[in-house]
Amino acid sequence: MTSDPRTDRAEIAARLALSLGRLNRSIRATSELTPGQVSALSTIVRGGPIRPGDLARAERVAAPTITRLLADLESKALVVRSADPDDGRSFFVSSTPAGADAILRARTERAERVLTLFDELSAEQIASIAGALDALEFAAEVTPKS
């Protein structure tokens, strides 16, 4: 007996991964920031002052990657460092107003690109996407098991 491709979890996962990858490439902002920089800066803007180690965990990347990202963001005056009053060896990273503006621009650009893609979809297809958003948002926040 063969499984229904509409309900087979592995098939759904493969199709979703492919679709998300293609969508992400097609809506990627053409800003001066890389996707990794946008993601890290967005986390900083949303979360307020954050330690680099906590940022690395939130972004699911290694410490050296966050170190490079923060150096790049700091050189563009999008983030600033402040001393950790409880640990002299550590520091916090916060967004500057320019960093918050850069994230707002990147989000706006991405949303505009998605709206353009919606022009090719039917009302039913858009309703299907809307119906899946809660599950997709939940899945995006779940930490994968190692």
N, C-alpha and C positions, 0 to 999 in steps of 0.2 A: 504494500500500500504506500503510495506517495503522499507526502505532506502538501498541504495547500501553501503555495509560495506567498500568499498574502498574510499567513499567520505563522510561518516558519521563522523562529527567532533569529537563526543564523542568517537567513536570507534578508530579513528586515534589517539586521545590523549591517550587513554588507552594503545594501542599497542606501541606507542612511549615511554610512561613512563616505561613500562615493558622492552622494548628493551634497552633503555638507561641505566636503572638500571643494567640489566644483563651485558651489554657491559662494563659499568664503573667498575663493580666488576671484570670482567675478564681481564681488562687491567690495573687495579690499580697497581701502582708501588710498589715494595717490598722494598722501601727505609726505612730509619730510620724516615721518616716523615709521619704523619697521613694525610689523604686526606684534612682535614681542615687546617692543617699547610701548605700543598702544595698550597692550594687555596689562603690563606692569604699571604703567601710569594710571590706567583706569582703576586698578586695585588701590593704588595710593590715594587717588582722588576720592574714591568711595569710602575707604577705610580710615582716612585721616593719618596721623603719624603712625608709622609702622617700622618695626625693626627689619633689617634686610633678611634675616633668617626666617622671620614670619612671612615676609613677602615671597621668598623662595618657595616655602611650603604652599602658600596660597596659589602661586603660579605653577606649582609642580615642576620646578626646575632646580638644578644644582646651584649651590652657593656661588661658584665662579661665574655662572651665567648671569645671576642677579647683580654681581659686582660689576660686570661689564655693562649691563643695561643701565644701572644706576649712574655709572660714570658718564655714559652717553647722555642720559637725561639731565644730569647735573651740568654737563658742558653746554647744553642747550638752554640752561636756566629754567628748566621745567620742574625741577625738584630741588629742595634744599635739605641739608643735614642739620640735625640738632643733637646735642649731647644727651645721652640717657642719664638722668639724674641718679638712677639706682645702680648703674654699671658704667664706670668710667671707660671700659673697653668697647662699649657698644654705642650706637647712635640710632636715632629715628630719622626717617625720611618723610618729608611732607611735600605736597604739591605747591607750586607757586601759582599765582593767578594765571600766568601764561600756560602752565601745565593744565590747569582746569579748562582754559579756553581751547587748548589743543585737543583735549578729549571731547569736548562739546563739538568741535568742528569734525573730528573723525567720526563720531556717532551720527552726526547730521549727514555727512557724506555717505556713510554706509546705508542709513535709512532711505536716503534718496535713491540709491542704487537698487535697493530692494523694491521700492515703489515702482521703479522702472520695470523690474522683472515682473511685478504684479500685473502690469499692462498686458502681458501675454497669457494670463491665467483667467479662467472663468470664475464667476462668483462662487460656484460650488468648490472649486479648488482652493480658493482663498479661505472659504469656511472650513475646509478640511485642515488647512494649515493652522487656522485659529484654534480649532479643536485640539490640535496636538501640542500647542504651546505650553500648557501647564506641565505635561509630561516631559517635554524637551527641556524646559527650564529646571525641573527637578533633576533630570539626568545630568544636566550641566553642572549642578552643584554637588552631586554625590561624589565622594572620594572613592576612586577605584580601589578594589582590594588588591593588595600586593601578593 
